[in-house]
Amino acid sequence: MKKVIFVCILILSGLSINAQNSFLVTSAELSEWAHYLASDEMRGRGNGSPEMEIASKFIQKQFEKAGLKPAPGMDGYIQEFSFESRRGGTIDERNVIGYLEGSDPVLKNEFLIYSSHFDHIGVGRIVDGDSIYNGANDNVAGTATIMGLAHSFQRSGKKPKRSMLFIAFAGEELGMKGSTAFFNEGPIPHDKIFLDMNMEMTGHCTLLGEERYYITGPGFTNFDELLDKYNKQTSWKRVDTVKSADGLMFASDNVVFAINREGEKAELNIPAHTLCTHGGEPHIHRPNDEPQFMNYDNMASLVDYLFDLSLHLSGMDKDLIKWDVAAFDKFMEERRRR
């Protein structure tokens, strides 16, 4: 009898461990999406390429499967835009936008945005016999993360209080073209955007460690403190040792939301940060940024963390997120002097 009880305890313990490690979106799904979007056949997803259109259709399909709808004021999931190429001529591109309506009758009129960019730099100089710059971590990983987050809401049956937009931007590698097009021409009034959480390079964690991330621009708002307070109840933690974190505020699509520019003048606008698990591994804009090297278990855990966090953020008092204007002005002045 004692032996039977002992075996039952072992079985229940195993079930408990498995339950703790079961995620709303599996590492296998994230791997499948990343291996498709960052495959050699996608040829590095250079802006204006046929592969970018193929990628946008794949992302749209995932948004549809996750139950997202077109954003208010849009007929479909695609926002088309054009911009001038650095080499002359015009590049036609498209953002992919999915909408999840909030549950609160008042807060649903505001939007919590989760964004990423899905373009990369295409085919380039041969390095170790390889010329395809797959862009798996930069930034198929971020795109897979927001697709996974969208699926998490559908599978959980839970809804955020604020409405959510899931946006995959094109044109980031050529100067935040897609996010600028959305911000200037998109369907959402700026005063209705609560926060942009931008996902960038969430596929590697060798240097920062598992269940660790940093945000860009932590010195410009108190959002880092709000995250640290929330993270006391989670296994995920924010790392505050990345010295370039404030400067990296300007390196991805979040900057379009965060900063208004007029010539040399820059003013803070909508709270917007990029979340990143990459700690400086040597593959950025290199052909070795391939999907087989990413940590999909950590990504699946991150998606679950973001799901719980987004439920929390969707009901947060808007006034809790505060800009540190003095710190930003000081940073910009020091930057101008360099």
Secondary structure, DSSP 8 states (H G I E B T S, - for coil): -HHHHHHHHHHHHHHHHHHHT--SS-HHHHHHHHHHHTSGGGGGGBTTSHHHHHHHHHHHHHHHHTT-B--TT-SSSEEEEEEE-TTSSEEEEEEEEEEE--SSTTGGGSEEEEEEE--B--EEEEETTEEE---IIIIIHHHHHHHHHHHHHHHH----SSEEEEEEES-GGGTSHHHHHHHHHSSS-GGGEEEEEEE---S--TTT-TTEEEES-GGGBSHHHHHHHHGGGSS-EE----TTTTGGGGSSTHHHHHEEEETTEEEE-S-EEEEE-----TTTTSTT--GGGS-HHHHHHHHHHHHHHHHHHHTS-GGGS-B-HHHHHHHHHHHHH-
